[in-house]
Amino acid sequence: MNPYQIGVVLVLLSAVFFGIMPIFALYAYEGGASVNTLLLMRFSIATVLFFLYILIKREAFAIKAKHFLFLFILGGIFYTLQSLFYFSSVQYIPASLAVLIFYTYPIYVVLLSYWVDKEKLNRQIIFSILLSIIGLSMVVGTSFNAINHLGVLLAVGAALVYSGYTVLGSRVVKQLPAVITSAFVSLFATVSLLIMGLARHELELDLELQAWVAIAVIAVLSTVVSMFTYFRGLELVGSTKTAILSMVEPLITIGLSVILFHDKLTVSQLIGGVGVLAGAVLVVLSHRPEPAPKEISSVVIKRG
């Protein structure tokens, strides 16, 4: 295979690994894990692996006091909240619905960038927003009374928090290597989750083997390996194609939800899901390709 084809494969692998994350979260819950325990173990393992990589590669970096503050806000607040919201949502609604609702996040990123950075909204972006809104209404509106409202609100909350996370993250990652950023974001998320777990007495380590296997898969494959394959794929195929290829992620989640947990989407919900993803793709295409570090922040720091 040529470098471009290798890049496509790497990005798709990254999307697959990210896509299986909510599925393995459900297996972890079945094995006795709470949301807080799952996320604490995930980020603890990921943090160790990230810093081992940094030590082995002897990555040189200098972090100023303001960088620590921004990294704490990213990891200790935004990343922690987004992860808690997203992983909690799949306890109340099917993973297939949660991932579709979450994938409205590009719309919120655009709107927040318009408000904060005064970015212009062209016709294509406005059409994309309307398309995603219509799609989302079809996903949750046709059977809204039958859907757990808390689960929907948690998934929407995850998307909203991630939009702020993305806008702030795009600034930080331009000043620090992406791997360094990911390592410290993961570290601060671990600290926040540990404090929350101890304060709320929600940490439970007496888990079934199934839960530990699921947590290991999420930490290693859906966090560390998926990030590295994404980084390398991004270098080989470019930011726009990478963002579009990453749309495979919700399709993986939906497919596995249907196969393993017998989730069912109505025809209207499927059409709405297509609308949501199409709106996200159009938002990506409406922007000119940006430098790789900025794109890395908007996708890699995200994964909750």
Secondary structure, 3 states (H helix, E strand, C coil): CCHHHHHHHHHHHHHHHHHCHHHHHHHHHHCCCCHHHHHHHHHHHHHHHHHHHHHHHCCCCCCCHHHHHHHHHHHHHHHHHHHHHHHHHCCCCCHHHHHHHHCCHHHHHHHHHHHHCCCCCCHHHHHHHHHHHHHHHHHHHCCHHHCCHHHHHHHHHHHHHHHHHHHHHHHHCCCCCHHHHHHHHHHHHHHHHHHHHHHHCCCCCCCCHHHHHHHHHHHHHHHHHHHHHHHHHHHHHCHHHHHHHCCHHHHHHHHHHHHHHCCCCCHHHHHHHHHHHHHHHHHHHHCCCCCHHHHHHHHHCCCC
